Amino acid sequence: MPTAHINHHDMYYEILGKGEPILCMGGWGTFCHDNHHHLARGLTDRYQVIIFDYRGICDSTDNLTVPPRMALHADDAIGLLDHLGVRNVHLVGLVGMGACVAQEIAICRPDLARSMLNTGAWCEVDLFLRGQLEMFRDIHRDAGFAAFQKLVTLMSFTPEYYIENHEKLLGPQGGWKELNGRYIAHARLVDACLGFESKSRLHGVRCPTLVIHAALDIVTSPRTTVPIEKAIPGAIGETWDDLAHVVAGKSQKIRFCNRLFDWLDEH
């Protein structure tokens, strides 16, 4: 298993495919291990895709004496890219935390950022988002993982998709399964999210940026994603009227793949 000692912790990572490098990051989970099917279909056939486990998740260790911050996770990712000796990387941040880490990298290390794509993100935490993030953490702590998983699943997909697919979305192999039995790791990820602010610094982003606004997202709605687009010079924003927090379903996934490949080809 590829593990490197980076930024004072053991960091698990995988490299899939060959070509121009892309760093793919999601929310409170990982694309590694048995989760490759969550990557855009065909991505590893055309690009070198770099993925990793966040601290405390799966095979990456954590140091509980280090305060959890989004900048810490960005430093981990930057350390990994430096370790691999890659530059000029496409940053693909999806579904929350991954997009925030991508923003931090683009701000702090512009030499690493060739382009950036954000969905399901924010650049500052307002009271409504703060309440939701704290609720996810508290439900996991007080009611257990299964209750948290059901709540976050109900809030991340459209009713139609949930009704048709709830059996595979819930349970030991369902969404956010990496957090099962790892409440402390989850709480630290939430704390990093709660403390994240980039709005005052996004003017320094120089790489081409695409922000997808999900009209049906009740966690990171256009209320939280439009300010990202407005704060980054020259950023492009697109609103998808049928998109909730997570890209789901065959037609949406195909559309997202096509848009992602068009974006990457463009840059």
DRENZA-367370 format. One line per 8 residues: number of its first residue (from 1); their letters; for each residue x, y, z of C-alpha. Coordinates in steps of 0.5 Angstrom, whole numbers, plus 500, padded with zeros to 3 digits. Layout:
N
NUM) a) X Y Z  ...
***
This chain:
267
1) mptahinh) 500 500 500  503 507 498  504 511 505  508 517 506  510 520 512  508 527 510  507 533 515  508 529 521
9) hdmyyeil) 503 524 519  503 517 515  499 519 509  495 514 505  495 515 497  494 512 491  496 514 483  491 511 478
17) gkgepilc) 492 512 470  497 516 466  497 523 463  497 530 466  496 530 474  489 531 477  488 531 485  481 529 486
25) mggwgtfc) 478 530 493  471 529 496  468 530 503  468 526 509  471 520 506  475 518 501  476 516 493  481 510 495
33) hdnhhhla) 480 503 496  474 500 494  471 507 492  474 508 485  467 508 482  466 514 485  471 518 480  468 520 474
41) rgltdryq) 468 515 469  474 515 464  478 519 468  483 515 470  484 513 462  486 520 460  489 523 466  494 521 472
49) viifdyrg) 489 521 478  492 522 485  487 521 491  488 520 498  485 519 505  484 525 510  487 524 517  484 519 521
57) icdstdnl) 480 516 515  482 509 513  489 508 513  492 515 514  494 517 521  492 523 525  496 527 531  490 529 536
65) tvpprmal) 495 534 539  494 538 532  488 543 532  484 541 526  484 546 520  483 546 513  490 549 512  492 543 515
73) haddaigl) 489 538 510  491 543 505  498 542 507  498 535 507  495 535 500  501 540 498  506 535 502  504 530 498
81) ldhlgvrn) 504 533 491  511 536 493  513 528 495  511 526 488  514 532 485  508 534 481  506 541 479  501 544 475
89) vhlvglvg) 495 540 477  488 540 476  484 541 483  478 537 483  474 539 489  467 536 490  462 535 495  464 540 501
97) mgacvaqe) 471 539 504  475 537 498  473 544 495  475 548 501  482 544 501  483 546 493  481 553 495  487 553 500
105) iaicrpdl) 492 550 495  490 555 489  491 560 494  497 558 498  501 555 492  499 557 485  505 554 482  501 547 483
113) arsmlntg) 494 549 481  493 549 473  485 549 474  480 548 479  473 546 480  469 546 486  462 544 487  458 543 494
121) awcevdlf) 463 548 497  463 555 501  468 560 502  465 562 509  461 559 514  454 563 516  450 561 521  445 556 517
129) lrgqlemf) 451 552 515  454 552 522  448 549 525  448 544 519  455 542 520  454 542 528  448 538 527  451 532 523
137) rdihrdag) 457 532 528  452 532 534  447 526 531  453 522 530  456 523 537  449 522 541  445 518 536  450 514 533
145) faafqklv) 453 513 526  447 510 523  443 516 525  448 520 522  448 516 515  441 517 514  440 524 516  446 526 511
153) tlmsftpe) 444 522 506  437 525 506  440 532 506  445 530 500  440 527 495  434 528 491  427 525 494  427 521 488
161) yyienhek) 434 518 488  433 516 495  427 513 494  430 509 489  436 507 492  436 508 499  438 500 500  445 502 497
169) llgpqggw) 446 509 500  445 506 507  448 501 511  455 498 512  457 499 505  453 506 504  455 513 504  460 516 509
177) kelngryi) 462 509 511  469 511 513  466 515 519  463 509 522  467 507 528  471 514 527  467 519 531  473 523 533
185) aharlvda) 476 523 526  469 526 524  469 531 529  476 533 527  474 534 520  467 538 522  472 543 526  476 544 520
193) clgfesks) 470 545 516  467 550 521  473 554 522  474 555 514  474 562 511  477 564 504  473 569 502  478 575 504
201) rlhgvrcp) 483 571 500  480 568 494  482 574 490  489 571 490  487 565 486  490 566 479  488 559 476  482 558 471
209) tlvihaal) 476 556 476  469 553 475  464 553 480  458 549 479  452 551 483  447 546 485  440 549 486  437 543 490
217) divtsprt) 443 543 495  440 544 502  447 544 505  451 548 500  446 551 496  448 557 491  448 561 497  454 558 499
225) tvpiekai) 457 557 492  456 564 488  460 568 493  466 563 491  465 565 484  464 572 485  471 572 489  475 569 484
233) pgaigetw) 478 573 478  475 571 472  471 565 475  466 561 471  459 559 475  454 554 472  447 553 476  445 546 475
241) ddlahvva) 437 546 477  436 539 478  443 538 482  443 536 490  449 536 494  451 529 491  452 528 483  447 522 483
249) gksqkirf) 444 518 477  446 516 471  444 522 467  447 527 472  454 523 472  454 523 465  453 530 464  458 531 470
257) cnrlfdwl) 463 527 466  462 531 460  463 537 463  469 535 467  472 533 461  471 539 457  473 543 462  480 539 463
265) deh) 481 539 455  480 547 455  485 548 460
***
